[in-house]
Amino acid sequence: MSPHARLIRLAALGAATALSLTACGGQTASDSGADDAPQGVVTRAAAKKIADHYQEVNNKANAARDEKLLGTVEAGQVYAMDKATYTLFETWPKKEQQAYTKPFSYQDREYVIPEKGTATWFAVRAKSSENSKNSVLMVFDKVGGTYKMVLSLWADGEEPPKLAVDRHGLAEAVDPGTKVGKLAPSDVGAAYADLLETGGKKKGKALTTTKPVENAKQTYQRSSTEGAADGKATEKFFTKPPADPSVYALRTADGGVLALFPAAHKQESLLKENYRSIADLVPNDEQSALGATRGALITDTFEGQGLAELTAKTARITAVDFQHVDAR
């Protein structure tokens, strides 16, 4: 994961909105305290060590586009997206290639650590030495006995709700299946995908209008009316299960939930019947790099992730990030 990768991914569905994270009350989870004080999933010192190791290995993997090395510190949705980023690297302008491979560090870190026994994961909020205006919220979960980064959302702008923390500085993890108003955290990815597939006529109805939601609806409307290849092909979106269905959620100070969720969809471009005997759809450089060949049908697959704020009254998606991962 690079602070520059986001700029490329967002081309698929428009810009993501903001993310920052401020704990409410209490203090940062620490390594000391009374013997009877609850313990975090990890200590703050351990969380720092894990994040430091991720940063070091990630920089090395990005420089060499070494997905095997990256797989030692990444998993889940982020790893599925970043492997495709490496595949697409050669299609980028030289300036973007140089920016992506430049080493960076995570600064001004805040460690968001749930109580031990309530979760297997923890989160880190930080800024990048190469992207100091924006914040990133990263989730590290135990995969195969090792903590790896599994979700990572960059954002800029809108302030999300404050998190609830106890007097020991520990955050409250929420079961993703717990319904908050109209949706549970585990429902949000499918609701977002419905915006692209139907314009929000089904599960997407439950989502409050935000910039990511409006962008997705506009994408559906454009594909429905304009199609692809200057109108010579139809363009449709289909929901698909994400590479990793894991959802992560934290209680907010106002009693709501901040959810980090995966999402995925396929985009199908099909040449209209009256053009099939005289023309083919020709893949662009990105589609070719991912495996597409010319023909009457091109199917693109996108893996993504998002951030949502759920309360009893609203379900607000405030950030989304997608990567083109396959084309056939």
ABEGO torsion letter per residue (X at the ends): XBAAAAAAAAAAAEBBBBBBBBBBEEBBBBABEBAABBBBABBAAAAAAAAAAAAAAAAAAAAAGBAAAAAAABBEAAAAAAAAAAAAAAABBAAAAAAAABBBBBBGBBBBBBBBGABABBBBBBBBAABAABBBBBBBBBBGGBBBBABBBBBBGBBBBBBBBBAAGBBBBBBAABBBEABBAAAAAAAAAAAAAAGGABAAAABBBBAAAAAAAAAAAAAAAAEBGGGABBBBBBBBBBABABBBBBBBAAGBBBBBBBBBBBBBBBBBAAAAAABBBBBBAAAAAAGBBBEABBBBBBBBBBBBBBBAABBBBABBBBBBABBX
